[in-house]
């Protein structure tokens, strides 16, 4: 060990005197107050800004999540509508087919009624034509009968000659004309 005499002073590496300790305490107190002042003036607004950004990002994430949920719901709704559209189209087509069959049946029924009317009219016209022909034949018979009567009177003949004349006249007219 080294002993020092009274006159000699040792220079210390660390000289801790009261002045240095007081200066250091004041500096620590000043730094603490400076930290408080800076905290109030700079750190709190920065924290508020960061918290605001954090809330904004959280709100945007929540909004994006809600939008995605809404988009998923709309997609499901549109897919169900598309399936319903297929069903609606099929029902509309089946309804159109049903109406077309009904119209077809109605047209066929109308055509059958019209054909029946045409046939009835043709039958009536044929009947009228037949009646007209019958009237013409009767007129012809009357004229033939009067001609025969004229021949009978002119010839003044007997009944056998008369029968023969009637047979000849009937042969001339034809059997079918007489039977109608």
FILOLUM-753005 format. One line per field, with one value per residue: x, z, y of N, C-alpha, C in turn; chain; residue in three letters; residue number from 1. Coordinates in steps of 0.001 Angstrom, whole numbers, plus 524288, in hexadecimal, padded with zeros to 5 digits. Atoms other than C-alpha are relative to their C-alpha. Layout:
BEGIN
n_X <- [X, ...]
n_Z <- [Z, ...]
n_Y <- [Y, ...]
ca_X <- [X, ...]
ca_Z <- [Z, ...]
ca_Y <- [Y, ...]
c_X <- [X, ...]
c_Z <- [Z, ...]
c_Y <- [Y, ...]
chain <- [A, ...]
resn <- [ALA, ...]
resi <- [NUM, ...]
This chain:
BEGIN
n_X <- [80304, 7FD18, 80185, 7FF40, 7FEEC, 803DE, 7FF7E, 800C7, 8056C, 80053, 80404, 80371, 80261, 8054E, 7FFF0, 8056D, 800CF, 80575, 8019A, 8011E, 804C0, 80448, 800BF, 80267, 80576, 802E0, 80074, 803D3, 80514, 8011C, 8014B, 80523, 803D2, 7FFE5, 802ED, 8058E, 801B3, 7FFFE, 80428, 804E4, 8004D, 7FECA, 8014D, 805B3, 80246, 7FE37, 80320, 8054B, 7FFC4, 7FF6E, 804EE, 803C8, 7FECD, 80148, 805B1, 80194, 7FEAF, 803A8, 80515, 7FFB3, 80016, 80556, 80336, 7FEBC, 80253, 805A5, 800D8, 7FF4F, 80491, 80454, 7FF18, 80130, 805AC, 8022A, 7FEB1, 80399, 80536, 80031, 7FFE3, 80542, 8035F, 7FECB, 8029F, 8059D, 80101, 80077, 80513, 8040F, 7FFEE, 80259, 805AA, 8022B, 8001B, 8040F, 804FB, 80099, 80145, 8055C, 80370, 7FFA7, 8032E, 80578, 80143, 8000B, 804EA, 8043D, 7FFD1, 801D1, 805AA, 80271, 7FF96, 803C8, 80539, 80073, 80082, 80548, 8039C, 7FF49, 8026E, 805B3, 801AB, 7FF8D, 8044D, 804DA, 7FFD6, 800DD, 80592, 802DD, 7FEEB, 802FA, 8057C, 8008D, 7FFD2, 804F0, 80402, 7FF0C, 801B2, 805B4, 801B3, 7FEEC, 803F4, 804FA, 7FFDC, 8001E, 80554, 80374, 7FE94, 80256, 805AB, 800FF, 7FF3E, 80439, 804CC, 7FF5C, 80007, 804B6, 7FE8F, 801D2, 7FCCE, 7FB04, 7FC9E, 7FED5, 7FC08, 7FB28, 7FE0C, 7FE05, 7FB08, 7FC25, 7FEC0, 7FCD4, 7FAD3, 7FD59, 7FE93, 7FC57, 80262, 7FDF6, 802D4, 8051D, 7FFA1, 7FEA9]
n_Z <- [80000, 80079, 7FC0A, 801DB, 7FBEC, 7FFA6, 80404, 80503, 800E0, 8041D, 803C4, 80047, 804FC, 7FF4E, 7FB9E, 7FE7B, 7FBFE, 7FF51, 8045F, 80468, 7FEC6, 8004F, 80590, 80274, 7FE43, 802C6, 80577, 80041, 7FF35, 804B4, 80425, 7FED0, 80163, 805B0, 801EC, 7FF0E, 80395, 80535, 8001B, 800A1, 804DE, 804A4, 7FFC3, 7FFD1, 80544, 80349, 7FE57, 8020B, 805A6, 800CE, 7FE79, 8041A, 8047E, 7FE87, 8002D, 8057A, 80280, 7FDF2, 80270, 8057E, 80015, 7FEC0, 80490, 80420, 7FE69, 800DD, 805AB, 801F3, 7FE44, 8034B, 80541, 7FFC6, 7FF8E, 8051D, 803AC, 7FEF4, 801AE, 805BC, 801BE, 7FF31, 80400, 80502, 7FFE0, 80070, 8055E, 80313, 7FEC5, 8023A, 805B2, 80116, 7FF18, 80437, 804AE, 7FF78, 80089, 80597, 80295, 7FE8F, 802F5, 80587, 800A1, 7FFAA, 804ED, 80411, 7FF62, 80180, 805B3, 80229, 7FF09, 803A6, 80548, 80058, 80060, 8053A, 803A2, 7FF4E, 8028B, 805AA, 8018D, 7FF90, 8044D, 804D0, 7FFDB, 80120, 8058C, 80301, 7FF69, 8034F, 80578, 800E8, 80064, 804FD, 8040A, 7FF9D, 8026F, 805A9, 801F4, 7FFFB, 80480, 804AB, 80021, 80187, 8059C, 802B6, 7FF74, 8038E, 80544, 8009F, 80069, 80554, 8038F, 7FF12, 8023B, 805A6, 80234, 7FE18, 7FFFC, 7FB86, 7FB52, 800D7, 802A4, 7FBFE, 7FC8F, 802F7, 80049, 7FAC6, 7FF53, 8035E, 7FDB9, 7FB57, 801B8, 801E1, 7FB77, 7FCC5, 7FB39, 7FB81, 7FFA7, 7FE0E, 7FA9B, 7FC8B]
n_Y <- [7FB81, 7FB27, 7FC40, 7FAB3, 7FC2C, 7FBEB, 7FC21, 80274, 8017A, 803EE, 7FEAF, 80478, 80120, 7FE24, 7FC64, 7FF44, 7FC1A, 7FE8A, 7FCB2, 80380, 802E1, 7FC45, 7FED8, 8049A, 8005B, 7FBE8, 80195, 80434, 7FD7F, 7FCEC, 803BA, 8020E, 7FBF0, 7FF8C, 80485, 7FEFB, 7FBE0, 80253, 803D7, 7FD2A, 7FD04, 80312, 80588, 800CB, 7FF70, 80456, 80482, 7FF3A, 800E7, 805A1, 8027F, 7FEB1, 8034F, 8055B, 8006C, 7FF99, 804FA, 803DB, 7FEE6, 80194, 805B7, 801A5, 7FE9F, 803BF, 804F0, 7FF71, 7FFE1, 80555, 802F4, 7FE2D, 80211, 80598, 80078, 7FE94, 8042C, 8044F, 7FE51, 8000C, 8056F, 80231, 7FD99, 80281, 8050E, 7FEF2, 7FE4D, 804D4, 80255, 7FC9D, 800AE, 8051D, 7FFA3, 7FCC8, 8034A, 80403, 7FD3B, 7FED9, 804F7, 80156, 7FC85, 8017D, 804BB, 7FE53, 7FD5B, 80406, 802E8, 7FC75, 7FF7D, 80501, 8004E, 7FC53, 8023B, 80449, 7FDAA, 7FDC3, 8046D, 80226, 7FC51, 8007A, 804F0, 7FF70, 7FCA5, 80326, 803CA, 7FD29, 7FE91, 804D1, 8013F, 7FC4A, 80171, 804D3, 7FE60, 7FD43, 8040D, 802E4, 7FCAC, 8000D, 8051F, 80003, 7FCE4, 80328, 80430, 7FDA5, 7FEE0, 8050B, 8020D, 7FD26, 801C0, 80529, 7FF6A, 7FE20, 80465, 803B6, 7FDD7, 7FFD6, 8053B, 8028A, 80573, 802FD, 80005, 802A1, 7FC3C, 7FC19, 80240, 80036, 7FA9D, 7FE92, 802C9, 7FD74, 7FADB, 800F6, 801A2, 7FB52, 7FCCA, 802F3, 801F1, 7FD1C, 7FB24, 80155, 801DF, 7FBA2]
ca_X <- [80000, 803DD, 80380, 80223, 806FE, 7FFAC, 80433, 80268, 7F557, 7F1AB, 7EAB1, 7DF51, 7D96B, 7CC03, 7CB32, 7BDF8, 7BC59, 7AFA3, 7AF5B, 7AFC3, 7A533, 79C8B, 79ED3, 79B8C, 78F1D, 78AE2, 78DC1, 785C6, 77A8B, 77B9F, 77B9F, 76FBE, 76887, 76CF6, 767AC, 75AA7, 759D2, 75D7F, 753F3, 74907, 74C97, 751F2, 74FAB, 7412C, 73DAA, 745EA, 73EDA, 731CC, 735DD, 73A3C, 72DDE, 725C3, 72CA0, 72B0C, 71C60, 71B34, 72218, 71986, 70D5C, 711E3, 714A0, 7072C, 70111, 7083E, 703BA, 6F5B0, 6F6C5, 6FBDC, 6F0AF, 6E6F2, 6ED33, 6EC50, 6DE07, 6DB13, 6E222, 6D9EF, 6CDA3, 6D0FA, 6D451, 6C732, 6C0AE, 6C7A5, 6C2A3, 6B50C, 6B625, 6B88C, 6AC93, 6A485, 6A8E0, 6A513, 697C1, 69596, 69938, 69053, 6854D, 687B5, 6878B, 67AE7, 674BE, 679BF, 673A3, 666F6, 66761, 66A7D, 65EEA, 6563A, 65AAF, 6586D, 64AE2, 647A2, 64C8D, 6444D, 63858, 63AF7, 63CBC, 62FF8, 6291B, 62EED, 62AC7, 61D1D, 61C24, 620F4, 61700, 60C32, 6109E, 6111F, 60384, 5FEC4, 60552, 5FF1B, 5F1E8, 5F413, 5F7C5, 5EBBE, 5E363, 5E9D1, 5E735, 5D915, 5D7D8, 5DE1B, 5D4CA, 5C960, 5CDDE, 5D045, 5C2F1, 5BC7D, 5C406, 5BF7E, 5B1BA, 5B29F, 5B7C2, 5AD52, 5A28E, 5A811, 5A98E, 59D42, 5A2D4, 5A01A, 5A64A, 5B0CB, 5B628, 5B54A, 5BD3F, 5C71E, 5C853, 5CA17, 5D4CF, 5DBAE, 5DAFB, 5E04A, 5EB7E, 5EE9B, 5EECD, 5F663, 5F30B, 5FB99, 5F47D, 5E78B, 5EC5F, 5F189]
ca_Z <- [80000, 7FD7E, 80846, 8057A, 80D80, 81144, 806B4, 7FC23, 7F654, 7EDFC, 7E1A8, 7E10A, 7D5B1, 7DA77, 7E297, 7E95E, 7F049, 7F498, 7E995, 7DF79, 7E652, 7E745, 7D8F3, 7D50F, 7DD4A, 7D75F, 7C9E1, 7CC9D, 7D1C4, 7C5DC, 7BCA3, 7C3B9, 7C27A, 7B464, 7B237, 7B879, 7B044, 7A3F5, 7A78D, 7A8C0, 79CA7, 79378, 7983F, 79B92, 78E2A, 787D0, 78FEE, 78C42, 77E02, 77EE4, 7864D, 77C0E, 77126, 77880, 77A36, 76BF2, 7677F, 7708B, 76B48, 75D44, 76031, 76670, 75AE0, 7516C, 7593B, 75906, 74A69, 747F6, 74FF3, 7484F, 73B76, 73F84, 74352, 73662, 72EE5, 7359C, 73307, 72494, 7233F, 72930, 71FF8, 7146F, 718AB, 71A44, 70CC7, 70706, 70E1B, 709EE, 6FBD1, 6FC41, 70212, 6F7D4, 6ED0B, 6F27A, 6F393, 6E572, 6E134, 6E896, 6E22F, 6D4DA, 6D6BC, 6DAEB, 6CEEF, 6C669, 6CBF6, 6CA2D, 6BC05, 6B95D, 6BF89, 6B75F, 6AB0D, 6AE11, 6B041, 6A379, 69C4D, 6A228, 69DB2, 69008, 68F60, 69419, 68A24, 67F63, 683D2, 68393, 6762B, 67135, 676A9, 66FE6, 66349, 66496, 666DE, 65B0B, 652D8, 657D6, 653F9, 64683, 64504, 648E6, 63EBA, 634D7, 63896, 63756, 629DD, 625FE, 62B63, 623C0, 617AF, 61A07, 61C08, 60F4B, 60898, 60EF2, 60ACB, 5FD31, 5FB64, 60293, 60552, 60F12, 61C5A, 61783, 60EA3, 619F9, 622C3, 61833, 616AB, 6255B, 625AF, 61A34, 620CC, 62D7D, 62654, 61FD3, 62D03, 633CC, 63FEA, 64930, 64627, 6492A, 6560F, 65B8F]
ca_Y <- [80000, 80D69, 81710, 8250C, 82FFC, 83BDF, 8448B, 83B37, 83965, 82EA4, 8310F, 82874, 8220E, 8252D, 83102, 8307F, 83CE5, 842E5, 84C9E, 841CD, 83A15, 8462E, 84989, 83BBD, 83BAC, 848A5, 8436D, 83735, 83F99, 84885, 83CDD, 83762, 8447E, 84579, 837B6, 83BA0, 847FE, 84091, 835E8, 83FDA, 84794, 83D17, 82F42, 8309D, 8365F, 82BD1, 82186, 82781, 82772, 81947, 8155C, 81C84, 81554, 8088B, 80AF4, 80F02, 80295, 7FA5F, 80137, 7FEF8, 7F0AF, 7EF44, 7F65A, 7ED71, 7E1A2, 7E69E, 7E965, 7DBB0, 7D607, 7DE56, 7DA21, 7CBD5, 7CD9E, 7D476, 7C9BB, 7BF52, 7C741, 7C8D5, 7BA70, 7B6DE, 7C09A, 7BA5F, 7AD0C, 7B2DF, 7B912, 7AB94, 7A683, 7B253, 7B0AC, 7A250, 7A597, 7B03B, 7A6BE, 79C2C, 7A619, 7AA34, 79BEC, 799B7, 7A5A8, 7A15B, 793E6, 79A60, 7A322, 79765, 78FE8, 79BCF, 79D72, 78EF3, 78FA7, 79BBB, 794F7, 788F1, 7917D, 798AC, 78BA5, 786AD, 79324, 791BA, 7836B, 786DE, 791C7, 7888B, 77E52, 78874, 78D2F, 77F1A, 77CE9, 78940, 78509, 777A6, 77E12, 786B2, 77AEC, 773CF, 77F71, 77FA7, 7710B, 772FC, 77DB7, 774AF, 769B6, 772F7, 77736, 768F6, 76536, 7700B, 76BE2, 75DE9, 76251, 76992, 75D67, 754E7, 75DF9, 75F67, 750FB, 74D2F, 74068, 73624, 7335B, 72A2F, 734B2, 73E46, 73534, 733A7, 74282, 74449, 739F5, 74074, 74DBD, 7482B, 741D1, 74ECE, 755CE, 74B33, 74367, 74B6E, 757F8, 7518F, 74B99, 75884]
c_X <- [80356, 7FDD8, 80155, 800F7, 7FC09, 8003F, 7FECD, 7FA39, 7FFDD, 7FBC7, 7FCD6, 7FDD3, 7FA7C, 80010, 7FA66, 7FFD3, 7FA50, 7FE08, 7FE7E, 7FAF9, 7FB50, 7FEE5, 7FD5D, 7FA46, 7FCBB, 7FF3F, 7FBFB, 7FA82, 7FE7F, 7FE84, 7FA9B, 7FBC3, 7FFC3, 7FD01, 7FA24, 7FDDD, 7FFB3, 7FB92, 7FACA, 7FFA3, 800ED, 7FE00, 7FA1C, 7FD73, 801A9, 7FCF2, 7FA6C, 7FFD4, 80064, 7FB04, 7FBBD, 800D0, 7FE91, 7FA14, 7FE0D, 80105, 7FC43, 7FA92, 7FFF5, 80000, 7FA84, 7FC58, 80100, 7FD9E, 7FA17, 7FEB7, 8008C, 7FB50, 7FB3B, 80088, 7FEC4, 7FA1A, 7FD66, 80116, 7FC50, 7FA7D, 7FF88, 80032, 7FAAB, 7FC35, 800EC, 7FD5D, 7FA1A, 7FE99, 7FF7C, 7FAB4, 7FB8D, 7FFC0, 7FD6A, 7FA16, 7FD68, 7FFA8, 7FBC0, 7FA98, 7FEF4, 7FE9A, 7FA59, 7FC22, 80003, 7FCC4, 7FA2E, 7FE46, 7FF9F, 7FADB, 7FB5A, 7FFBD, 7FDFC, 7FA14, 7FD1F, 80016, 7FC21, 7FA76, 7FF1A, 7FF51, 7FA8C, 7FC00, 80055, 7FD6B, 7FA0A, 7FDE9, 80030, 7FB99, 7FADD, 7FFD2, 7FF12, 7FA47, 7FCB7, 800B1, 7FCF3, 7FA3A, 7FEF7, 7FFF1, 7FAE1, 7FB9A, 80097, 7FE15, 7FA0F, 7FDDF, 800B9, 7FBF5, 7FAC5, 7FFF8, 7FFD3, 7FA78, 7FC4F, 80125, 7FD90, 7FA1B, 7FE8F, 8007D, 7FB8A, 7FB05, 80068, 7FFA0, 7FAFB, 800C9, 7FE38, 8040A, 8052E, 803D0, 8019A, 80447, 80541, 80265, 80252, 8053A, 8044A, 801BF, 8036C, 8057D, 8031B, 801EC, 80409, 7FD82, 801C0, 7FD08, 7FABB, 80033, 8013D, 7FB32]
c_Z <- [80000, 80405, 7FE1C, 804B1, 7FF9B, 7FB74, 7FAAA, 7FF4A, 7FB46, 7FC23, 7FF1F, 7FA8D, 8000C, 804AD, 80166, 8045B, 80007, 7FB82, 7FB55, 800EA, 7FF82, 7FA47, 7FD36, 801A3, 7FD47, 7FA44, 7FF65, 800A2, 7FB29, 7FB7D, 800E9, 7FE99, 7FA16, 7FD88, 800B9, 7FC2C, 7FA6F, 7FF7B, 7FF11, 7FA9E, 7FB24, 80048, 8000E, 7FAA6, 7FC59, 80161, 7FDE8, 7FA25, 7FEDD, 80180, 7FBF7, 7FB27, 80114, 7FFB7, 7FA5B, 7FD21, 801DE, 7FD92, 7FA44, 7FF7E, 80126, 7FB69, 7FB82, 80145, 7FF24, 7FA35, 7FDA7, 80182, 7FCB4, 7FA75, 7FFCF, 80039, 7FABD, 7FBF0, 800BA, 7FE24, 7FA0C, 7FDDD, 800BF, 7FC0D, 7FAB3, 7FFC4, 7FF73, 7FA7B, 7FC80, 800EF, 7FDA1, 7FA18, 7FE8B, 800C6, 7FBBE, 7FB02, 80058, 7FF89, 7FA45, 7FCFA, 8010B, 7FCF0, 7FA39, 7FEF9, 80044, 7FB03, 7FB8D, 80038, 7FE57, 7FA0E, 7FD67, 800A3, 7FC38, 7FA74, 7FF54, 7FF83, 7FA8F, 7FBEC, 80062, 7FD68, 7FA0E, 7FE0C, 8002D, 7FB8C, 7FAD1, 7FFCA, 7FEA6, 7FA3F, 7FC8C, 80042, 7FC9B, 7FA39, 7FE88, 7FF49, 7FACD, 7FB83, 7FFF3, 7FD7C, 7FA16, 7FDA1, 7FFC6, 7FB60, 7FAF3, 7FF76, 7FE2F, 7FA26, 7FCCF, 80037, 7FC57, 7FA5D, 7FEE7, 7FF5C, 7FA91, 7FC1B, 8008A, 7FD67, 7FA0D, 7FDBD, 80154, 7FFFD, 804F5, 80462, 7FF3E, 7FD55, 803F2, 803A3, 7FD49, 7FF9E, 80541, 800EE, 7FCC1, 80256, 804CF, 7FE8A, 7FE19, 80492, 8036E, 8052E, 804AF, 800C0, 80285, 805C2, 803CD, 8010A]
c_Y <- [804FA, 803D5, 80575, 80387, 80459, 803C7, 7FDCC, 7FEA6, 7FC6D, 801AD, 7FB16, 7FF66, 8022A, 8038F, 80125, 803FE, 8018D, 80351, 7FC92, 7FCF6, 8039A, 8014E, 7FB6E, 7FF56, 8040F, 7FE98, 7FBA9, 8023C, 8031B, 7FC67, 7FDB8, 803F4, 800D2, 7FB6F, 800D8, 80408, 7FDCE, 7FC00, 802B9, 80286, 7FCA3, 7FA64, 7FF07, 800EE, 7FB97, 7FB0E, 8006A, 7FEF6, 7FA2B, 7FD10, 80114, 7FCAB, 7FA5E, 7FF2A, 80036, 7FADF, 7FBBF, 800C2, 7FE53, 7FA14, 7FDED, 80127, 7FC32, 7FAA7, 80019, 7FFF1, 7FA86, 7FC99, 8017A, 7FDDD, 7FA25, 7FF16, 8013D, 7FBC2, 7FB64, 80159, 7FFC7, 7FA70, 7FD75, 8024D, 7FD77, 7FAAA, 800B8, 801B8, 7FB39, 7FD71, 80335, 7FF56, 7FAD1, 8003D, 80346, 7FCD1, 7FBD5, 8027C, 8014B, 7FB0F, 7FE74, 80361, 7FE96, 7FB19, 80152, 802B0, 7FC13, 7FCF2, 8035D, 8008C, 7FB05, 7FF86, 803A3, 7FDD7, 7FB86, 8021C, 8023D, 7FBAC, 7FDA2, 80395, 7FF8D, 7FAF9, 8005C, 8035B, 7FD00, 7FBFA, 8029E, 8017E, 7FB38, 7FE74, 8039F, 7FEB2, 7FB24, 8014C, 802BB, 7FC1A, 7FCE3, 80323, 80015, 7FADC, 7FFC7, 8031A, 7FCE9, 7FBA6, 8022C, 80116, 7FAFA, 7FDC6, 802DC, 7FE86, 7FAB0, 8006A, 801DF, 7FB95, 7FC26, 8020B, 7FFEF, 7FA8A, 7FD25, 7FA2C, 7FD77, 80000, 7FD3D, 803AA, 80427, 7FE04, 7FFDD, 80573, 801BD, 7FD57, 80286, 8052F, 7FF58, 7FE4D, 804AC, 80355, 7FD48, 7FE98, 80342, 80512, 7FF15, 7FE77, 80483, 80326]
chain <- [A, A, A, A, A, A, A, A, A, A, A, A, A, A, A, A, A, A, A, A, A, A, A, A, A, A, A, A, A, A, A, A, A, A, A, A, A, A, A, A, A, A, A, A, A, A, A, A, A, A, A, A, A, A, A, A, A, A, A, A, A, A, A, A, A, A, A, A, A, A, A, A, A, A, A, A, A, A, A, A, A, A, A, A, A, A, A, A, A, A, A, A, A, A, A, A, A, A, A, A, A, A, A, A, A, A, A, A, A, A, A, A, A, A, A, A, A, A, A, A, A, A, A, A, A, A, A, A, A, A, A, A, A, A, A, A, A, A, A, A, A, A, A, A, A, A, A, A, A, A, A, A, A, A, A, A, A, A, A, A, A, A, A, A, A, A, A, A, A, A, A, A, A, A, A, A, A, A, A, A]
resn <- [UNK, UNK, UNK, UNK, UNK, UNK, UNK, UNK, UNK, UNK, UNK, UNK, UNK, UNK, UNK, UNK, UNK, UNK, UNK, UNK, UNK, UNK, UNK, UNK, UNK, UNK, UNK, UNK, UNK, UNK, UNK, UNK, UNK, UNK, UNK, UNK, UNK, UNK, UNK, UNK, UNK, UNK, UNK, UNK, UNK, UNK, UNK, UNK, UNK, UNK, UNK, UNK, UNK, UNK, UNK, UNK, UNK, UNK, UNK, UNK, UNK, UNK, UNK, UNK, UNK, UNK, UNK, UNK, UNK, UNK, UNK, UNK, UNK, UNK, UNK, UNK, UNK, UNK, UNK, UNK, UNK, UNK, UNK, UNK, UNK, UNK, UNK, UNK, UNK, UNK, UNK, UNK, UNK, UNK, UNK, UNK, UNK, UNK, UNK, UNK, UNK, UNK, UNK, UNK, UNK, UNK, UNK, UNK, UNK, UNK, UNK, UNK, UNK, UNK, UNK, UNK, UNK, UNK, UNK, UNK, UNK, UNK, UNK, UNK, UNK, UNK, UNK, UNK, UNK, UNK, UNK, UNK, UNK, UNK, UNK, UNK, UNK, UNK, UNK, UNK, UNK, UNK, UNK, UNK, UNK, UNK, UNK, UNK, UNK, UNK, UNK, UNK, UNK, UNK, UNK, UNK, UNK, UNK, UNK, UNK, UNK, UNK, UNK, UNK, UNK, UNK, UNK, UNK, UNK, UNK, UNK, UNK, UNK, UNK, UNK, UNK, UNK, UNK, UNK, UNK]
resi <- [1, 2, 3, 4, 5, 6, 7, 8, 9, 10, 11, 12, 13, 14, 15, 16, 17, 18, 19, 20, 21, 22, 23, 24, 25, 26, 27, 28, 29, 30, 31, 32, 33, 34, 35, 36, 37, 38, 39, 40, 41, 42, 43, 44, 45, 46, 47, 48, 49, 50, 51, 52, 53, 54, 55, 56, 57, 58, 59, 60, 61, 62, 63, 64, 65, 66, 67, 68, 69, 70, 71, 72, 73, 74, 75, 76, 77, 78, 79, 80, 81, 82, 83, 84, 85, 86, 87, 88, 89, 90, 91, 92, 93, 94, 95, 96, 97, 98, 99, 100, 101, 102, 103, 104, 105, 106, 107, 108, 109, 110, 111, 112, 113, 114, 115, 116, 117, 118, 119, 120, 121, 122, 123, 124, 125, 126, 127, 128, 129, 130, 131, 132, 133, 134, 135, 136, 137, 138, 139, 140, 141, 142, 143, 144, 145, 146, 147, 148, 149, 150, 151, 152, 153, 154, 155, 156, 157, 158, 159, 160, 161, 162, 163, 164, 165, 166, 167, 168, 169, 170, 171, 172, 173, 174, 175, 176, 177, 178, 179, 180]
